Amino acid sequence: MDTETDPADIIVKQEIYDEVIAAIEKLPDTYRDVCLLKYVNSMKEGEIAAILDISESNVGVRIHRAKQMIRNALKEENIYV
């Protein structure tokens, strides 16, 4: 059986996705907004900057910091090693 179509793999990927989304939702507004726009709505940094009325470099900084926060939250939950 192809591992990409293995139902167990699909379930595990969905569970991990759900955990990541839960971690994003717990972020402070400043970081949650950019993550949702980038990763859930698939927007580019320029689009996010225009929507939030901040610079693209600020978007990049917020995304970087948010990733660190998400990584730490997932480590605490023993989801990310």
CORGI-V664541 format. One record per residue. D_CENTER is the distance of its C-alpha to the mean C-alpha in whole Angstrom. Layout:
# CORGI-V664541
d_center=D_CENTER
d_center=D_CENTER
This chain:
# CORGI-V664541
d_center=30
d_center=27
d_center=24
d_center=22
d_center=24
d_center=24
d_center=24
d_center=23
d_center=20
d_center=19
d_center=18
d_center=17
d_center=14
d_center=14
d_center=14
d_center=11
d_center=9
d_center=10
d_center=10
d_center=6
d_center=6
d_center=9
d_center=8
d_center=6
d_center=9
d_center=11
d_center=10
d_center=13
d_center=13
d_center=13
d_center=10
d_center=8
d_center=10
d_center=9
d_center=5
d_center=7
d_center=9
d_center=8
d_center=6
d_center=8
d_center=11
d_center=11
d_center=12
d_center=14
d_center=14
d_center=18
d_center=17
d_center=14
d_center=17
d_center=20
d_center=18
d_center=17
d_center=21
d_center=19
d_center=20
d_center=18
d_center=18
d_center=17
d_center=14
d_center=13
d_center=14
d_center=12
d_center=9
d_center=10
d_center=11
d_center=8
d_center=7
d_center=10
d_center=10
d_center=7
d_center=10
d_center=12
d_center=12
d_center=11
d_center=14
d_center=16
d_center=16
d_center=17
d_center=14
d_center=13
d_center=16
